Amino acid sequence: MWKSVGVIVVWLFAQAWPAVAEPAWSKVSPGGGGSFKCVDVAVNGKVLAGSDLSGAYLRTGTGDWIRLGRRDGIDATSVECVKWKPGRADTALVGTRNGLYLSTDSARTWSSVALDEDIATAVAWKDDTVYVAGSSSASGSNLILR
């Protein structure tokens, strides 16, 4: 009998507990044109996204998207990859068809650091080592370490 009472109590408790739903997906658009191919989130919630036609974009919190471009130091509009340094919110890389760009001031300014004429298609961090996959032409392939 106590077993039946216990089952009924658990069932009643479960019925009273509010259902927890997964948050709904929502579409957001930084703007620009083309296809957005890559995205990464820093430890503080800043988001970097990259487009194949309109460059890199930055979003902090729930604010508007900010296009990063020539005035910020990124002289490319085809972004292949973006990556925040793990555990850091001030250091990030953007890989483009015109090389690799680095920011060490929370994505405010950028400088070209490697591969000026090469295409950087993927980037990863391991401590202070950067791994970059890319090519010097559409048919070549390289893996570069820094």
The first five atom37 places (N, CA, C, CB, O) and aatype in JSON, in Angstrom:
{
  "aatype": [12, 17, 11, 15, 19, 7, 19, 9, 19, 19, 17, 10, 13, 0, 5, 0, 17, 14, 0, 19, 0, 6, 14, 0, 17, 15, 11, 19, 15, 14, 7, 7, 7, 7, 15, 13, 11, 4, 19, 3, 19, 0, 19, 2, 7, 11, 19, 10, 0, 7, 15, 3, 10, 15, 7, 0, 18, 10, 1, 16, 7, 16, 7, 3, 17, 9, 1, 10, 7, 1, 1, 3, 7, 9, 3, 0, 16, 15, 19, 6, 4, 19, 11, 17, 11, 14, 7, 1, 0, 3, 16, 0, 10, 19, 7, 16, 1, 2, 7, 10, 18, 10, 15, 16, 3, 15, 0, 1, 16, 17, 15, 15, 19, 0, 10, 3, 6, 3, 9, 0, 16, 0, 19, 0, 17, 11, 3, 3, 16, 19, 18, 19, 0, 7, 15, 15, 15, 0, 15, 7, 15, 2, 10, 9, 10, 1],
  "atom_mask": [
    [1, 1, 1, 1, 1],
    [1, 1, 1, 1, 1],
    [1, 1, 1, 1, 1],
    [1, 1, 1, 1, 1],
    [1, 1, 1, 1, 1],
    [1, 1, 1, 0, 1],
    [1, 1, 1, 1, 1],
    [1, 1, 1, 1, 1],
    [1, 1, 1, 1, 1],
    [1, 1, 1, 1, 1],
    [1, 1, 1, 1, 1],
    [1, 1, 1, 1, 1],
    [1, 1, 1, 1, 1],
    [1, 1, 1, 1, 1],
    [1, 1, 1, 1, 1],
    [1, 1, 1, 1, 1],
    [1, 1, 1, 1, 1],
    [1, 1, 1, 1, 1],
    [1, 1, 1, 1, 1],
    [1, 1, 1, 1, 1],
    [1, 1, 1, 1, 1],
    [1, 1, 1, 1, 1],
    [1, 1, 1, 1, 1],
    [1, 1, 1, 1, 1],
    [1, 1, 1, 1, 1],
    [1, 1, 1, 1, 1],
    [1, 1, 1, 1, 1],
    [1, 1, 1, 1, 1],
    [1, 1, 1, 1, 1],
    [1, 1, 1, 1, 1],
    [1, 1, 1, 0, 1],
    [1, 1, 1, 0, 1],
    [1, 1, 1, 0, 1],
    [1, 1, 1, 0, 1],
    [1, 1, 1, 1, 1],
    [1, 1, 1, 1, 1],
    [1, 1, 1, 1, 1],
    [1, 1, 1, 1, 1],
    [1, 1, 1, 1, 1],
    [1, 1, 1, 1, 1],
    [1, 1, 1, 1, 1],
    [1, 1, 1, 1, 1],
    [1, 1, 1, 1, 1],
    [1, 1, 1, 1, 1],
    [1, 1, 1, 0, 1],
    [1, 1, 1, 1, 1],
    [1, 1, 1, 1, 1],
    [1, 1, 1, 1, 1],
    [1, 1, 1, 1, 1],
    [1, 1, 1, 0, 1],
    [1, 1, 1, 1, 1],
    [1, 1, 1, 1, 1],
    [1, 1, 1, 1, 1],
    [1, 1, 1, 1, 1],
    [1, 1, 1, 0, 1],
    [1, 1, 1, 1, 1],
    [1, 1, 1, 1, 1],
    [1, 1, 1, 1, 1],
    [1, 1, 1, 1, 1],
    [1, 1, 1, 1, 1],
    [1, 1, 1, 0, 1],
    [1, 1, 1, 1, 1],
    [1, 1, 1, 0, 1],
    [1, 1, 1, 1, 1],
    [1, 1, 1, 1, 1],
    [1, 1, 1, 1, 1],
    [1, 1, 1, 1, 1],
    [1, 1, 1, 1, 1],
    [1, 1, 1, 0, 1],
    [1, 1, 1, 1, 1],
    [1, 1, 1, 1, 1],
    [1, 1, 1, 1, 1],
    [1, 1, 1, 0, 1],
    [1, 1, 1, 1, 1],
    [1, 1, 1, 1, 1],
    [1, 1, 1, 1, 1],
    [1, 1, 1, 1, 1],
    [1, 1, 1, 1, 1],
    [1, 1, 1, 1, 1],
    [1, 1, 1, 1, 1],
    [1, 1, 1, 1, 1],
    [1, 1, 1, 1, 1],
    [1, 1, 1, 1, 1],
    [1, 1, 1, 1, 1],
    [1, 1, 1, 1, 1],
    [1, 1, 1, 1, 1],
    [1, 1, 1, 0, 1],
    [1, 1, 1, 1, 1],
    [1, 1, 1, 1, 1],
    [1, 1, 1, 1, 1],
    [1, 1, 1, 1, 1],
    [1, 1, 1, 1, 1],
    [1, 1, 1, 1, 1],
    [1, 1, 1, 1, 1],
    [1, 1, 1, 0, 1],
    [1, 1, 1, 1, 1],
    [1, 1, 1, 1, 1],
    [1, 1, 1, 1, 1],
    [1, 1, 1, 0, 1],
    [1, 1, 1, 1, 1],
    [1, 1, 1, 1, 1],
    [1, 1, 1, 1, 1],
    [1, 1, 1, 1, 1],
    [1, 1, 1, 1, 1],
    [1, 1, 1, 1, 1],
    [1, 1, 1, 1, 1],
    [1, 1, 1, 1, 1],
    [1, 1, 1, 1, 1],
    [1, 1, 1, 1, 1],
    [1, 1, 1, 1, 1],
    [1, 1, 1, 1, 1],
    [1, 1, 1, 1, 1],
    [1, 1, 1, 1, 1],
    [1, 1, 1, 1, 1],
    [1, 1, 1, 1, 1],
    [1, 1, 1, 1, 1],
    [1, 1, 1, 1, 1],
    [1, 1, 1, 1, 1],
    [1, 1, 1, 1, 1],
    [1, 1, 1, 1, 1],
    [1, 1, 1, 1, 1],
    [1, 1, 1, 1, 1],
    [1, 1, 1, 1, 1],
    [1, 1, 1, 1, 1],
    [1, 1, 1, 1, 1],
    [1, 1, 1, 1, 1],
    [1, 1, 1, 1, 1],
    [1, 1, 1, 1, 1],
    [1, 1, 1, 1, 1],
    [1, 1, 1, 1, 1],
    [1, 1, 1, 1, 1],
    [1, 1, 1, 1, 1],
    [1, 1, 1, 1, 1],
    [1, 1, 1, 0, 1],
    [1, 1, 1, 1, 1],
    [1, 1, 1, 1, 1],
    [1, 1, 1, 1, 1],
    [1, 1, 1, 1, 1],
    [1, 1, 1, 1, 1],
    [1, 1, 1, 0, 1],
    [1, 1, 1, 1, 1],
    [1, 1, 1, 1, 1],
    [1, 1, 1, 1, 1],
    [1, 1, 1, 1, 1],
    [1, 1, 1, 1, 1],
    [1, 1, 1, 1, 1]
  ],
  "atom_positions": [
    [[0.81, -1.19, 0.0], [0.0, 0.0, 0.0], [0.86, 1.27, 0.0], [-0.92, -0.01, 1.19], [0.59, 2.2, -0.75]],
    [[1.9, 1.29, 0.84], [2.77, 2.47, 0.89], [3.45, 2.71, -0.45], [3.82, 2.32, 1.99], [3.72, 3.85, -0.82]],
    [[3.72, 1.65, -1.17], [4.34, 1.77, -2.49], [3.4, 2.52, -3.44], [4.7, 0.37, -3.06], [3.83, 3.38, -4.2]],
    [[2.11, 2.18, -3.39], [1.11, 2.84, -4.24], [0.96, 4.31, -3.86], [-0.24, 2.13, -4.12], [0.85, 5.17, -4.74]],
    [[0.97, 4.6, -2.57], [0.86, 5.99, -2.11], [2.07, 6.79, -2.58], [0.74, 6.05, -0.56], [1.94, 7.93, -3.03]],
    [[3.25, 6.17, -2.48], [4.47, 6.85, -2.93], [4.41, 7.17, -4.41], [0.0, 0.0, 0.0], [4.81, 8.26, -4.81]],
    [[3.94, 6.25, -5.21], [3.83, 6.47, -6.66], [2.84, 7.59, -6.94], [3.38, 5.17, -7.38], [3.1, 8.44, -7.8]],
    [[1.73, 7.62, -6.24], [0.72, 8.67, -6.43], [1.28, 10.03, -6.03], [-0.54, 8.36, -5.62], [1.05, 11.02, -6.73]],
    [[2.02, 10.1, -4.92], [2.62, 11.37, -4.47], [3.62, 11.87, -5.5], [3.31, 11.2, -3.1], [3.63, 13.06, -5.83]],
    [[4.48, 10.99, -6.02], [5.45, 11.38, -7.05], [4.72, 11.86, -8.29], [6.39, 10.21, -7.4], [5.12, 12.86, -8.88]],
    [[3.65, 11.17, -8.7], [2.89, 11.57, -9.88], [2.26, 12.95, -9.68], [1.81, 10.53, -10.2], [2.32, 13.79, -10.57]],
    [[1.67, 13.18, -8.51], [1.06, 14.49, -8.21], [2.1, 15.6, -8.2], [0.33, 14.45, -6.86], [1.86, 16.69, -8.72]],
    [[3.26, 15.32, -7.62], [4.35, 16.3, -7.58], [4.81, 16.65, -8.99], [5.53, 15.76, -6.74], [5.05, 17.82, -9.31]],
    [[4.93, 15.64, -9.83], [5.37, 15.86, -11.22], [4.34, 16.67, -11.99], [5.61, 14.52, -11.92], [4.72, 17.49, -12.83]],
    [[3.06, 16.47, -11.73], [2.02, 17.23, -12.41], [2.05, 18.71, -12.02], [0.65, 16.64, -12.11], [1.75, 19.58, -12.83]],
    [[2.4, 18.98, -10.79], [2.43, 20.36, -10.3], [3.68, 21.11, -10.74], [2.32, 20.38, -8.79], [3.68, 22.34, -10.77]],
    [[4.73, 20.39, -11.07], [6.0, 21.0, -11.46], [5.86, 21.61, -12.85], [7.15, 19.96, -11.43], [5.4, 20.91, -13.76]],
    [[6.23, 22.87, -13.06], [6.06, 23.47, -14.39], [7.0, 22.81, -15.4], [6.33, 24.98, -14.33], [8.14, 22.47, -15.09]],
    [[6.5, 22.65, -16.59], [7.32, 22.06, -17.66], [8.4, 23.05, -18.07], [6.44, 21.66, -18.88], [8.14, 24.25, -18.2]],
    [[9.59, 22.55, -18.26], [10.7, 23.39, -18.7], [10.88, 23.18, -20.19], [12.01, 23.06, -17.91], [11.24, 22.09, -20.64]],
    [[10.64, 24.21, -20.96], [10.75, 24.12, -22.41], [12.11, 24.62, -22.85], [9.62, 24.91, -23.1], [12.7, 25.51, -22.24]],
    [[12.59, 24.05, -23.93], [13.82, 24.53, -24.55], [13.56, 25.93, -25.1], [14.3, 23.56, -25.69], [12.46, 26.21, -25.58]],
    [[14.55, 26.82, -25.02], [14.33, 28.15, -25.61], [14.15, 28.03, -27.12], [15.52, 29.1, -25.29], [14.75, 27.17, -27.76]],
    [[13.32, 28.88, -27.67], [13.05, 28.85, -29.11], [14.25, 29.42, -29.87], [11.77, 29.64, -29.44], [14.91, 30.34, -29.4]],
    [[14.51, 28.87, -31.04], [15.53, 29.42, -31.92], [14.97, 30.71, -32.51], [15.94, 28.4, -33.06], [13.78, 30.81, -32.79]],
    [[15.83, 31.69, -32.69], [15.39, 32.92, -33.34], [16.42, 33.32, -34.38], [15.17, 34.06, -32.31], [17.62, 33.16, -34.17]],
    [[15.93, 33.85, -35.49], [16.82, 34.3, -36.56], [17.25, 35.72, -36.26], [16.13, 34.2, -37.94], [16.42, 36.59, -35.96]],
    [[18.55, 35.97, -36.35], [19.07, 37.32, -36.25], [19.98, 37.54, -37.44], [19.83, 37.55, -34.89], [20.62, 36.6, -37.92]],
    [[20.04, 38.73, -37.91], [20.88, 39.01, -39.06], [21.73, 40.24, -38.8], [20.03, 39.19, -40.32], [21.21, 41.31, -38.5]],
    [[23.04, 40.07, -38.94], [23.9, 41.24, -38.81], [23.69, 42.24, -39.94], [25.34, 40.83, -38.78], [24.07, 43.4, -39.82]],
    [[23.08, 41.8, -41.02], [22.91, 42.65, -42.18], [23.89, 42.24, -43.26], [0.0, 0.0, 0.0], [24.33, 41.09, -43.29]],
    [[24.22, 43.14, -44.13], [25.16, 42.82, -45.19], [24.56, 41.83, -46.17], [0.0, 0.0, 0.0], [23.35, 41.6, -46.18]],
    [[25.42, 41.27, -46.97], [24.95, 40.31, -47.96], [25.77, 39.04, -47.9], [0.0, 0.0, 0.0], [26.72, 38.92, -47.13]],
    [[25.37, 38.1, -48.71], [26.09, 36.84, -48.78], [25.63, 35.86, -47.73], [0.0, 0.0, 0.0], [24.53, 35.97, -47.18]],
    [[26.49, 34.91, -47.47], [26.2, 33.83, -46.54], [27.07, 33.95, -45.3], [26.41, 32.47, -47.22], [28.28, 34.19, -45.41]],
    [[26.48, 33.79, -44.13], [27.27, 33.79, -42.9], [27.78, 32.38, -42.68], [26.44, 34.3, -41.68], [27.0, 31.44, -42.54]],
    [[29.12, 32.25, -42.64], [29.76, 30.94, -42.65], [30.37, 30.53, -41.32], [30.82, 30.92, -43.68], [30.65, 29.35, -41.12]],
    [[30.57, 31.46, -40.4], [31.27, 31.11, -39.17], [30.83, 32.04, -38.04], [32.8, 31.18, -39.36], [30.42, 33.18, -38.26]],
    [[30.92, 31.5, -36.81], [30.54, 32.28, -35.64], [31.29, 31.72, -34.43], [28.99, 32.24, -35.41], [31.55, 30.52, -34.37]],
    [[31.63, 32.59, -33.48], [32.26, 32.15, -32.24], [31.86, 33.12, -31.13], [33.83, 32.09, -32.38], [31.63, 34.31, -31.37]],
    [[31.77, 32.6, -29.9], [31.35, 33.39, -28.75], [32.47, 33.41, -27.72], [30.05, 32.82, -28.14], [33.02, 32.37, -27.37]],
    [[32.8, 34.61, -27.23], [33.83, 34.78, -26.2], [33.24, 34.45, -24.83], [34.4, 36.22, -26.21], [32.02, 34.31, -24.68]],
    [[34.11, 34.31, -23.83], [33.66, 33.98, -22.48], [32.71, 35.02, -21.89], [34.86, 33.82, -21.57], [31.92, 34.7, -21.0]],
    [[32.78, 36.26, -22.36], [31.9, 37.31, -21.83], [30.64, 37.49, -22.67], [32.65, 38.62, -21.74], [29.86, 38.41, -22.42]],
    [[30.44, 36.64, -23.68], [29.24, 36.7, -24.49], [29.35, 37.48, -25.79], [0.0, 0.0, 0.0], [28.4, 37.52, -26.56]],
    [[30.5, 38.11, -26.05], [30.66, 38.8, -27.33], [30.66, 37.78, -28.46], [31.97, 39.64, -27.34], [31.23, 36.7, -28.33]],
    [[30.02, 38.14, -29.56], [29.88, 37.23, -30.69], [30.59, 37.82, -31.91], [28.39, 36.96, -31.01], [30.41, 38.99, -32.24]],
    [[31.41, 37.0, -32.57], [32.0, 37.34, -33.86], [31.33, 36.45, -34.9], [33.57, 37.16, -33.86], [31.15, 35.25, -34.67]],
    [[30.97, 37.03, -36.05], [30.41, 36.27, -37.15], [31.09, 36.71, -38.43], [28.87, 36.45, -37.25], [31.51, 37.86, -38.55]],
    [[31.21, 35.79, -39.38], [31.87, 36.11, -40.63], [31.03, 35.77, -41.84], [0.0, 0.0, 0.0], [30.38, 34.72, -41.88]],
    [[31.04, 36.67, -42.82], [30.27, 36.51, -44.05], [31.21, 36.35, -45.24], [29.33, 37.72, -44.27], [32.34, 36.85, -45.23]],
    [[30.75, 35.64, -46.26], [31.57, 35.46, -47.44], [31.57, 36.69, -48.35], [31.1, 34.26, -48.22], [32.39, 36.78, -49.26]],
    [[30.67, 37.65, -48.12], [30.63, 38.86, -48.94], [30.78, 40.16, -48.18], [29.36, 38.9, -49.69], [31.35, 41.12, -48.7]],
    [[30.28, 40.21, -46.95], [30.24, 41.51, -46.27], [31.13, 41.61, -45.04], [28.83, 41.81, -45.86], [30.98, 42.55, -44.26]],
    [[32.05, 40.68, -44.84], [33.05, 40.82, -43.8], [32.69, 40.25, -42.45], [0.0, 0.0, 0.0], [31.87, 39.34, -42.33]],
    [[33.33, 40.81, -41.42], [33.16, 40.35, -40.04], [32.22, 41.27, -39.29], [34.52, 40.27, -39.32], [32.13, 42.47, -39.57]],
    [[31.51, 40.69, -38.32], [30.57, 41.44, -37.5], [30.78, 41.09, -36.04], [29.11, 41.15, -37.93], [31.16, 39.97, -35.7]],
    [[30.53, 42.07, -35.17], [30.68, 41.92, -33.74], [29.37, 42.28, -33.07], [31.84, 42.79, -33.19], [28.71, 43.25, -33.45]],
    [[28.99, 41.5, -32.06], [27.8, 41.81, -31.27], [28.14, 41.62, -29.8], [26.58, 40.91, -31.68], [28.72, 40.6, -29.41]],
    [[27.78, 42.59, -28.98], [28.0, 42.48, -27.55], [26.64, 42.41, -26.87], [28.85, 43.67, -27.0], [25.78, 43.25, -27.12]],
    [[26.46, 41.43, -26.02], [25.19, 41.27, -25.33], [24.05, 41.1, -26.3], [0.0, 0.0, 0.0], [24.12, 40.28, -27.21]],
    [[23.0, 41.87, -26.11], [21.85, 41.81, -27.0], [21.78, 43.04, -27.89], [20.56, 41.67, -26.2], [20.73, 43.34, -28.46]],
    [[22.88, 43.75, -28.01], [22.92, 44.97, -28.81], [22.94, 44.71, -30.3], [0.0, 0.0, 0.0], [22.78, 43.57, -30.76]],
    [[23.12, 45.78, -31.04], [23.17, 45.69, -32.49], [24.48, 45.09, -32.96], [22.97, 47.07, -33.12], [25.48, 45.1, -32.24]],
    [[24.47, 44.56, -34.18], [25.68, 44.05, -34.81], [26.49, 45.24, -35.34], [25.34, 43.06, -35.97], [25.93, 46.2, -35.87]],
    [[27.8, 45.16, -35.18], [28.72, 46.2, -35.68], [29.57, 45.56, -36.77], [29.61, 46.79, -34.53], [30.23, 44.55, -36.53]],
    [[29.56, 46.16, -37.96], [30.39, 45.63, -39.04], [31.83, 46.06, -38.81], [29.88, 46.12, -40.43], [32.11, 47.24, -38.57]],
    [[32.74, 45.1, -38.9], [34.17, 45.36, -38.77], [34.76, 45.41, -40.17], [34.89, 44.27, -37.9], [34.48, 44.55, -41.0]],
    [[35.56, 46.41, -40.44], [36.1, 46.54, -41.78], [37.4, 47.31, -41.83], [0.0, 0.0, 0.0], [38.18, 47.3, -40.88]],
    [[37.61, 47.98, -42.94], [38.86, 48.69, -43.21], [39.17, 49.71, -42.12], [38.79, 49.39, -44.56], [40.33, 49.85, -41.72]],
    [[38.18, 50.44, -41.62], [38.42, 51.44, -40.58], [38.9, 50.8, -39.28], [37.15, 52.25, -40.32], [39.55, 51.46, -38.46]],
    [[38.59, 49.51, -39.1], [39.01, 48.79, -37.89], [40.3, 48.01, -38.11], [37.9, 47.84, -37.44], [40.89, 47.49, -37.16]],
    [[40.75, 47.92, -39.36], [41.99, 47.22, -39.68], [41.82, 45.94, -40.47], [0.0, 0.0, 0.0], [42.82, 45.32, -40.84]],
    [[40.58, 45.52, -40.73], [40.36, 44.31, -41.54], [40.12, 44.72, -42.98], [39.14, 43.47, -40.99], [39.08, 45.28, -43.31]],
    [[41.09, 44.44, -43.81], [41.03, 44.85, -45.21], [40.57, 43.66, -46.07], [42.41, 45.37, -45.69], [41.26, 43.27, -47.01]],
    [[39.42, 43.11, -45.73], [38.88, 41.96, -46.47], [37.38, 41.9, -46.24], [39.57, 40.63, -46.02], [36.89, 42.29, -45.18]],
    [[36.66, 41.41, -47.23], [35.22, 41.26, -47.07], [34.78, 39.8, -47.09], [34.51, 42.01, -48.15], [33.62, 39.51, -46.8]],
    [[35.66, 38.87, -47.42], [35.31, 37.46, -47.41], [35.95, 36.8, -46.19], [35.78, 36.76, -48.72], [37.13, 36.46, -46.21]],
    [[35.16, 36.61, -45.14], [35.66, 36.02, -43.9], [35.36, 34.52, -43.9], [35.01, 36.72, -42.65], [34.22, 34.1, -44.07]],
    [[36.4, 33.75, -43.71], [36.29, 32.29, -43.74], [36.15, 31.69, -42.34], [37.5, 31.69, -44.43], [35.51, 30.64, -42.19]],
    [[36.73, 32.32, -41.32], [36.69, 31.77, -39.97], [36.91, 32.88, -38.94], [37.75, 30.66, -39.79], [37.58, 33.87, -39.22]],
    [[36.34, 32.69, -37.76], [36.54, 33.6, -36.63], [36.79, 32.76, -35.39], [35.3, 34.56, -36.44], [36.24, 31.66, -35.27]],
    [[37.61, 33.26, -34.47], [37.89, 32.48, -33.26], [38.37, 33.39, -32.15], [38.94, 31.4, -33.55], [39.35, 34.12, -32.32]],
    [[37.68, 33.35, -31.0], [38.16, 34.01, -29.79], [39.18, 33.1, -29.13], [36.98, 34.34, -28.8], [39.07, 31.88, -29.22]],
    [[40.17, 33.68, -28.48], [41.12, 32.87, -27.72], [40.38, 32.27, -26.52], [42.36, 33.73, -27.26], [39.7, 33.0, -25.8]],
    [[40.51, 30.97, -26.3], [39.79, 30.33, -25.2], [40.08, 31.0, -23.86], [40.14, 28.85, -25.11], [41.23, 31.26, -23.52]],
    [[39.02, 31.28, -23.11], [39.15, 31.89, -21.8], [39.42, 33.38, -21.81], [0.0, 0.0, 0.0], [39.59, 33.99, -20.76]],
    [[39.46, 33.98, -23.0], [39.76, 35.41, -23.12], [38.65, 36.11, -23.87], [41.12, 35.65, -23.83], [38.03, 35.53, -24.77]],
    [[38.38, 37.34, -23.52], [37.39, 38.14, -24.24], [38.04, 39.33, -24.93], [36.3, 38.63, -23.28], [37.34, 40.18, -25.49]],
    [[39.37, 39.38, -24.91], [40.05, 40.52, -25.53], [40.86, 40.13, -26.76], [40.96, 41.17, -24.52], [41.33, 41.01, -27.48]],
    [[41.04, 38.84, -27.03], [41.91, 38.39, -28.11], [41.13, 37.49, -29.07], [43.15, 37.65, -27.55], [40.5, 36.52, -28.67]],
    [[41.19, 37.85, -30.37], [40.45, 37.08, -31.37], [41.2, 37.09, -32.7], [39.03, 37.65, -31.55], [42.04, 37.96, -32.95]],
    [[40.88, 36.12, -33.54], [41.42, 36.03, -34.88], [40.28, 35.99, -35.9], [42.33, 34.77, -35.03], [39.22, 35.43, -35.63]],
    [[40.52, 36.59, -37.06], [39.61, 36.52, -38.18], [40.42, 36.05, -39.39], [38.91, 37.91, -38.45], [41.39, 36.7, -39.78]],
    [[40.02, 34.93, -39.97], [40.68, 34.41, -41.16], [39.9, 34.81, -42.4], [0.0, 0.0, 0.0], [38.68, 34.65, -42.46]],
    [[40.61, 35.34, -43.39], [39.96, 35.87, -44.59], [40.65, 35.34, -45.83], [39.97, 37.4, -44.58], [41.6, 34.56, -45.75]],
    [[40.16, 35.77, -46.98], [40.81, 35.46, -48.25], [42.03, 36.35, -48.47], [39.82, 35.61, -49.41], [42.76, 36.19, -49.45]],
    [[42.25, 37.29, -47.56], [43.42, 38.18, -47.63], [44.31, 37.99, -46.42], [42.98, 39.64, -47.74], [45.01, 38.93, -46.04]],
    [[44.3, 36.83, -45.8], [45.17, 36.57, -44.67], [44.46, 36.52, -43.34], [0.0, 0.0, 0.0], [43.24, 36.4, -43.26]],
    [[45.27, 36.61, -42.29], [44.8, 36.45, -40.92], [44.93, 37.77, -40.17], [45.58, 35.33, -40.19], [45.94, 38.46, -40.28]],
    [[43.88, 38.13, -39.4], [43.86, 39.38, -38.65], [43.7, 39.07, -37.17], [42.73, 40.3, -39.15], [42.99, 38.14, -36.79]],
    [[44.37, 39.87, -36.33], [44.38, 39.67, -34.89], [43.91, 40.93, -34.19], [45.78, 39.28, -34.4], [44.26, 42.05, -34.58]],
    [[43.1, 40.74, -33.14], [42.72, 41.84, -32.25], [43.09, 41.44, -30.83], [41.2, 42.18, -32.36], [42.81, 40.31, -30.41]],
    [[43.7, 42.35, -30.11], [44.02, 42.11, -28.7], [43.34, 43.14, -27.79], [45.56, 42.14, -28.48], [43.67, 43.26, -26.61]],
    [[42.38, 43.88, -28.36], [41.67, 44.9, -27.59], [40.15, 44.73, -27.69], [42.08, 46.3, -28.06], [39.42, 45.7, -27.92]],
    [[39.7, 43.52, -27.52], [38.26, 43.21, -27.51], [37.58, 43.49, -28.84], [37.57, 43.99, -26.42], [36.42, 43.91, -28.86]],
    [[38.27, 43.28, -29.94], [37.74, 43.41, -31.31], [37.5, 44.85, -31.75], [36.45, 42.65, -31.42], [36.75, 45.08, -32.69]],
    [[38.14, 45.82, -31.08], [37.99, 47.21, -31.51], [38.89, 47.52, -32.7], [38.31, 48.16, -30.35], [38.46, 48.17, -33.65]],
    [[40.15, 47.07, -32.64], [41.06, 47.29, -33.76], [41.71, 45.96, -34.14], [42.15, 48.34, -33.4], [41.83, 45.06, -33.31]],
    [[42.11, 45.86, -35.41], [42.65, 44.62, -35.96], [43.92, 44.92, -36.74], [41.61, 43.92, -36.86], [44.08, 46.02, -37.28]],
    [[44.83, 43.95, -36.8], [46.02, 44.1, -37.62], [46.29, 42.79, -38.35], [47.25, 44.52, -36.76], [46.03, 41.7, -37.84]],
    [[46.82, 42.93, -39.55], [47.19, 41.76, -40.34], [48.41, 41.11, -39.69], [47.48, 42.15, -41.83], [49.4, 41.79, -39.42]],
    [[48.33, 39.81, -39.44], [49.44, 39.15, -38.74], [50.11, 38.06, -39.56], [48.94, 38.56, -37.46], [51.23, 37.66, -39.24]],
    [[49.46, 37.57, -40.6], [50.06, 36.48, -41.37], [49.3, 36.26, -42.66], [50.11, 35.2, -40.55], [48.15, 36.68, -42.81]],
    [[49.95, 35.6, -43.58], [49.3, 35.08, -44.79], [48.72, 36.16, -45.69], [48.22, 34.12, -44.41], [47.62, 35.99, -46.22]],
    [[49.42, 37.26, -45.86], [48.86, 38.4, -46.59], [48.17, 38.04, -47.9], [49.94, 39.38, -46.87], [47.13, 38.6, -48.22]],
    [[48.74, 37.12, -48.64], [48.16, 36.74, -49.93], [47.47, 35.39, -49.87], [49.23, 36.72, -50.99], [47.02, 34.89, -50.9]],
    [[47.38, 34.79, -48.7], [46.82, 33.45, -48.58], [45.41, 33.48, -48.02], [47.71, 32.59, -47.69], [44.96, 34.49, -47.47]],
    [[44.72, 32.37, -48.18], [43.36, 32.21, -47.67], [43.43, 31.42, -46.37], [42.44, 31.51, -48.72], [43.91, 30.28, -46.36]],
    [[42.94, 32.0, -45.27], [42.87, 31.31, -43.98], [41.46, 30.76, -43.83], [43.25, 32.26, -42.79], [40.51, 31.54, -43.69]],
    [[41.3, 29.43, -43.85], [39.96, 28.83, -43.84], [39.53, 28.28, -42.49], [39.91, 27.75, -44.85], [38.34, 28.05, -42.28]],
    [[40.48, 28.05, -41.59], [40.13, 27.55, -40.25], [41.24, 27.96, -39.29], [39.93, 26.0, -40.24], [42.41, 28.04, -39.69]],
    [[40.89, 28.22, -38.04], [41.88, 28.64, -37.06], [41.52, 28.02, -35.71], [41.96, 30.19, -36.96], [40.35, 27.85, -35.39]],
    [[42.55, 27.69, -34.92], [42.35, 27.13, -33.59], [43.47, 27.6, -32.68], [42.29, 25.57, -33.63], [44.57, 27.9, -33.14]],
    [[43.19, 27.66, -31.39], [44.18, 28.04, -30.38], [44.48, 26.83, -29.51], [43.67, 29.23, -29.51], [43.59, 26.03, -29.22]],
    [[45.72, 26.69, -29.1], [46.12, 25.77, -28.04], [47.13, 26.54, -27.22], [46.73, 24.4, -28.6], [48.28, 26.71, -27.63]],
    [[46.7, 27.01, -26.05], [47.52, 27.9, -25.22], [47.91, 29.12, -26.05], [48.8, 27.16, -24.7], [47.02, 29.86, -26.48]],
    [[49.21, 29.36, -26.27], [49.63, 30.51, -27.07], [50.01, 30.14, -28.49], [50.8, 31.19, -26.4], [50.58, 30.95, -29.21]],
    [[49.7, 28.92, -28.91], [49.97, 28.48, -30.29], [48.7, 28.62, -31.12], [50.5, 27.02, -30.32], [47.62, 28.21, -30.69]],
    [[48.85, 29.19, -32.3], [47.74, 29.34, -33.23], [47.94, 28.36, -34.39], [47.63, 30.81, -33.75], [49.02, 28.3, -34.97]],
    [[46.91, 27.62, -34.71], [46.91, 26.71, -35.86], [46.0, 27.32, -36.92], [46.44, 25.26, -35.45], [44.85, 27.66, -36.64]],
    [[46.52, 27.45, -38.13], [45.75, 28.02, -39.22], [45.78, 27.07, -40.4], [46.29, 29.42, -39.62], [46.86, 26.68, -40.86]],
    [[44.62, 26.7, -40.89], [44.53, 25.92, -42.12], [44.16, 26.88, -43.22], [43.49, 24.75, -42.0], [43.36, 27.8, -43.03]],
    [[44.74, 26.67, -44.38], [44.44, 27.56, -45.48], [45.18, 27.15, -46.72], [0.0, 0.0, 0.0], [45.71, 26.04, -46.82]],
    [[45.21, 28.05, -47.67], [45.9, 27.76, -48.92], [46.41, 29.05, -49.54], [44.97, 27.02, -49.9], [45.94, 30.14, -49.25]],
    [[47.4, 28.87, -50.4], [47.94, 30.02, -51.11], [47.26, 30.2, -52.46], [49.45, 29.88, -51.29], [47.53, 31.16, -53.17]],
    [[46.39, 29.27, -52.8], [45.58, 29.37, -54.01], [44.38, 28.46, -53.83], [46.41, 28.98, -55.29], [44.27, 27.76, -52.82]],
    [[43.5, 28.46, -54.79], [42.3, 27.64, -54.68], [42.63, 26.14, -54.67], [41.36, 27.95, -55.82], [41.83, 25.35, -54.18]],
    [[43.79, 25.75, -55.19], [44.11, 24.32, -55.27], [45.15, 23.88, -54.24], [44.6, 23.99, -56.65], [45.33, 22.68, -54.03]],
    [[45.84, 24.8, -53.61], [46.87, 24.44, -52.66], [46.34, 24.3, -51.25], [0.0, 0.0, 0.0], [45.22, 24.72, -50.97]],
    [[47.15, 23.72, -50.35], [46.74, 23.65, -48.95], [47.95, 23.76, -48.05], [45.99, 22.34, -48.67], [49.03, 23.26, -48.4]],
    [[47.8, 24.41, -46.91], [48.88, 24.62, -45.96], [48.33, 24.5, -44.54], [49.54, 25.99, -46.18], [47.14, 24.72, -44.31]],
    [[49.18, 24.17, -43.63], [48.86, 24.29, -42.2], [50.0, 25.08, -41.6], [48.67, 22.88, -41.49], [51.16, 24.67, -41.69]],
    [[49.68, 26.21, -40.99], [50.7, 27.1, -40.48], [50.59, 27.17, -38.96], [50.57, 28.51, -41.11], [49.48, 27.26, -38.42]],
    [[51.72, 27.14, -38.28], [51.74, 27.26, -36.83], [52.43, 28.55, -36.45], [52.44, 26.04, -36.17], [53.38, 28.97, -37.1]],
    [[51.96, 29.16, -35.4], [52.63, 30.36, -34.88], [52.8, 30.19, -33.41], [51.83, 31.66, -35.19], [53.35, 31.07, -32.74]]
  ]
}
